[in-house]
Each structure stands twice: as structure tokens, then as C-alpha cells.
Amino acid sequence: MGKFSFFEFIREQWTELPLSTADVSRKSLVVVGANIGLGNEAAVHLAQLKPKSLLITTRDEVKCEQAKADIETRSGMTGIESWPLELTSFDSVRSFVNNFEAKGCTVDALIANAGVATWNYAKTSDGYETTLQVNYLSTALLSILMLPHLVKSGTPESASRLVIVSSSMHYFAHTLNGADKWDNIIEKLNDQAYCTPSVMGDRYNLSKRDPRSVVRTRTVFSSSHSDNGRSIHRQSRFLPLQSYTKCQSLA
Ligand SMILES: NC(=O)c1ccc[n+]([C@@H]2O[C@H](COP(=O)([O-])OP(=O)(O)OC[C@H]3O[C@@H](n4cnc5c(N)ncnc54)[C@H](OP(=O)(O)O)[C@@H]3O)[C@@H](O)[C@H]2O)c1
């Protein structure tokens, strides 16, 4: 995907979205943050394709029940699993994956969609600035912990997929001047004194650029996997797992 001109951005708003009719009857799918927005629409669309299984996440049990009912009603699929996952908490990420493993679940595609955009500096219970943790650190942790399960289900004929939903706003992220002299980039980005209103105004953009450093890959985009419609397709990175070469430490 290239950087949109203003004209292209406006034109995109009226673009008809292609809807896939792919056969996912043998695929186990996971959508993170499926109670509203793009994640909800993606989950409804995927459910309509009748996958082998669909596991969605929301932030709490109440939203889990509501989202499950909503998606089942709109798609006609039954038996959707709906589990809590709170990305402001590393423990929540770990317990989600522990639960996934304890139940012997499999995954062919993980759509890491959940994200937050705020200009306000607020720390999570783990001590990280919220956008930094939700959009980057916890998304990275989830991706890395789920990677073995994705690798296990992928075959040469049918690669499993990790989709980290990015944003074209990452093109506007500022250069981190002086970062080569910082002892620890994450700690610096987390430092409240560093996070002036100007820095926080750029935080969402930066958080959407960083997923590229979570997993380095040669092939980042495949139009043949634009199953979720163009808004998802345009703003996501589809990463064939066999091209994964390196993961950044969460240190
Ligand atoms: N909409 C756009 O124009 C656009 C453009 C480019 C990229 N994106 C990206 O697309 C993704 C979805 O955006 P959207 O517009 O659909 O946003 P949205 O409507 O605000 O939905 C965001 C989803 O993420 C969940 N979420 C937020 N904070 C979370 C946390 N701490 N732990 C777990 N889940 C959390 C939300 O749950 P709650 O409802 O409980 O908060 C919700 O399910 C995001 O990654 C966003 O950055 C969107």
C-alpha cells in the first residue's frame, strides 16, 4: 500500500468493497476486538463464510456476550467463541493464550485488530502509556505467543496468517530524533516527561508504524487475502508466516 493523496483518500470513501467468497470451512479464525468497528464487521463477514471455528475477543465478559449474540444474529453462524482479552494488561494476554492452549484450540488466521487512539497520557496497570501498550506492546506479545500456533497450522499450500491492523496514519509518524542515543527506546517513549502534547499527538501514528518492527518480513501484502473487505485490506499487513525472520524483544 502506498501513501494516499488527499484526492485518493476522498475517493476511497466511496469505493465499493470487494467481498470474498473464500472457502474457510477448514479454517479456525480469531478476531481481536470484535464488539464494534472494523473488527465487528470483519467478524460478521468471516462468520458468514462459515469457518470451522471463530473465536472473537472483547475487553470483558459482558461485551463478550453482546458481541457473540450480535455477530451470530447478523451472520447466521452459531457456536462462536467469545473470550475476554484486555490489551492494557500483559497478564490478560498471557491468560488468553494459556486458555487457548489449555483448550487445545487451533488458529489459521489471527486478526490483531484492537487498537486505541488517544492524545492523553495515561498509564496502564503495567506502567506503560496506554497507546504504546495496546497498539504495540500487547499486540506484539499476543502475536509472538500465538506465533507457534499459527506456524503449526500453516502448510505450504495454505499459509496461516497473522494480520496486524495498521493505519495509513503511520506515514505521518515523526522521525524519532536522537533515538540512536537513547538507552531504551520503549522506556523513552513511555517516559511521561518525554510525552509532551506534541509527542502524544503523534503517538497513534507511531504506534501504527511500529508493528512493522514486531515481525520483519519480506512479503507484507497479498491482494489474494483481502477477505475482509477493502477497509481492512487497505489498512492491514498480511504476513505469510514462512517469511518471518525476526521478532523484536519486548524488553
Ligand atoms: N476506523 C478507521 O478509519 C481506521 C483507520 C485506520 C486504522 N484503523 C485501525 O483499525 C482497528 C480498528 O479500528 P476501529 O475504527 O474499528 O476502532 P474502534 O471502533 O474504536 O474499535 C476498536 C476495538 O479495539 C478494542 N480495544 C480498544 N482498547 C482495547 C484494549 N485495551 N484491550 C482490548 N481491546 C481494546 C475496542 O474495544 P472497546 O469497544 O471495549 O473499547 C474495539 O473492539 C484499530 O487498530 C485502528 O487503529 C482504523
Ligand as a Chemical Component Dictionary entry (heavy atoms), coordinates in Angstrom:
data_LIG
# 
_chem_comp.id                   LIG 
_chem_comp.type                 NON-POLYMER 
_chem_comp.pdbx_formal_charge   0 
_chem_comp.three_letter_code    LIG 
# 
loop_
_chem_comp_atom.comp_id 
_chem_comp_atom.atom_id 
_chem_comp_atom.alt_atom_id 
_chem_comp_atom.type_symbol 
_chem_comp_atom.charge 
_chem_comp_atom.model_Cartn_x 
_chem_comp_atom.model_Cartn_y 
_chem_comp_atom.model_Cartn_z 
_chem_comp_atom.pdbx_ordinal 
LIG N1  N1  N 0  -11.608 3.400  11.590 1  
LIG C1  C1  C 0  -10.621 3.827  10.820 2  
LIG O1  O1  O 0  -10.791 4.724  9.966  3  
LIG C2  C2  C 0  -9.269  3.201  10.917 4  
LIG C3  C3  C 0  -8.280  3.614  10.044 5  
LIG C4  C4  C 0  -7.036  3.025  10.109 6  
LIG C5  C5  C 0  -6.771  2.039  11.028 7  
LIG N2  N2  N 1  -7.729  1.668  11.915 8  
LIG C6  C6  C 0  -7.371  0.614  12.866 9  
LIG O2  O2  O 0  -8.343  -0.395 12.793 10 
LIG C7  C7  C 0  -8.522  -1.007 14.061 11 
LIG C8  C8  C 0  -9.980  -0.927 14.436 12 
LIG O3  O3  O 0  -10.354 0.432  14.412 13 
LIG P1  P1  P 0  -11.860 0.864  14.592 14 
LIG O4  O4  O 0  -12.047 2.146  13.873 15 
LIG O5  O5  O -1 -12.758 -0.262 14.299 16 
LIG O6  O6  O 0  -11.853 1.206  16.152 17 
LIG P2  P2  P 0  -13.000 1.057  17.245 18 
LIG O7  O7  O 0  -14.320 1.104  16.595 19 
LIG O8  O8  O 0  -12.675 2.039  18.302 20 
LIG O9  O9  O 0  -12.740 -0.436 17.801 21 
LIG C9  C9  C 0  -11.559 -0.722 18.471 22 
LIG C10 C10 C 0  -11.655 -2.098 19.051 23 
LIG O10 O10 O 0  -10.472 -2.291 19.851 24 
LIG C11 C11 C 0  -10.884 -2.601 21.167 25 
LIG N3  N3  N 0  -9.951  -2.139 22.171 26 
LIG C12 C12 C 0  -9.617  -0.853 22.460 27 
LIG N4  N4  N 0  -8.806  -0.826 23.519 28 
LIG C13 C13 C 0  -8.623  -2.116 23.896 29 
LIG C14 C14 C 0  -7.914  -2.739 24.934 30 
LIG N5  N5  N 0  -7.244  -2.035 25.862 31 
LIG N6  N6  N 0  -7.947  -4.087 25.033 32 
LIG C15 C15 C 0  -8.649  -4.819 24.152 33 
LIG N7  N7  N 0  -9.356  -4.292 23.163 34 
LIG C16 C16 C 0  -9.348  -2.954 23.043 35 
LIG C17 C17 C 0  -12.212 -1.924 21.329 36 
LIG O11 O11 O 0  -12.901 -2.437 22.455 37 
LIG P3  P3  P 0  -13.873 -1.435 23.316 38 
LIG O12 O12 O 0  -15.075 -1.203 22.485 39 
LIG O13 O13 O 0  -14.147 -2.207 24.551 40 
LIG O14 O14 O 0  -13.075 -0.190 23.580 41 
LIG C18 C18 C 0  -12.843 -2.268 19.995 42 
LIG O15 O15 O 0  -13.277 -3.591 19.982 43 
LIG C19 C19 C 0  -7.628  -0.245 15.023 44 
LIG O16 O16 O 0  -6.425  -0.957 15.187 45 
LIG C20 C20 C 0  -7.398  1.076  14.308 46 
LIG O17 O17 O 0  -6.194  1.667  14.700 47 
LIG C21 C21 C 0  -8.958  2.219  11.867 48 
# 
loop_
_chem_comp_bond.comp_id 
_chem_comp_bond.atom_id_1 
_chem_comp_bond.atom_id_2 
_chem_comp_bond.value_order 
_chem_comp_bond.pdbx_ordinal 
LIG N1  C1  SING 1  
LIG C1  O1  DOUB 2  
LIG C1  C2  SING 3  
LIG C2  C3  SING 4  
LIG C2  C21 DOUB 5  
LIG C3  C4  DOUB 6  
LIG C4  C5  SING 7  
LIG C5  N2  DOUB 8  
LIG N2  C6  SING 9  
LIG N2  C21 SING 10 
LIG C6  O2  SING 11 
LIG C6  C20 SING 12 
LIG O2  C7  SING 13 
LIG C7  C8  SING 14 
LIG C7  C19 SING 15 
LIG C8  O3  SING 16 
LIG O3  P1  SING 17 
LIG P1  O4  DOUB 18 
LIG P1  O5  SING 19 
LIG P1  O6  SING 20 
LIG O6  P2  SING 21 
LIG P2  O7  DOUB 22 
LIG P2  O8  SING 23 
LIG P2  O9  SING 24 
LIG O9  C9  SING 25 
LIG C9  C10 SING 26 
LIG C10 O10 SING 27 
LIG C10 C18 SING 28 
LIG O10 C11 SING 29 
LIG C11 N3  SING 30 
LIG C11 C17 SING 31 
LIG N3  C12 SING 32 
LIG N3  C16 SING 33 
LIG C12 N4  DOUB 34 
LIG N4  C13 SING 35 
LIG C13 C14 SING 36 
LIG C13 C16 DOUB 37 
LIG C14 N5  SING 38 
LIG C14 N6  DOUB 39 
LIG N6  C15 SING 40 
LIG C15 N7  DOUB 41 
LIG N7  C16 SING 42 
LIG C17 O11 SING 43 
LIG C17 C18 SING 44 
LIG O11 P3  SING 45 
LIG P3  O12 DOUB 46 
LIG P3  O13 SING 47 
LIG P3  O14 SING 48 
LIG C18 O15 SING 49 
LIG C19 O16 SING 50 
LIG C19 C20 SING 51 
LIG C20 O17 SING 52 
# 
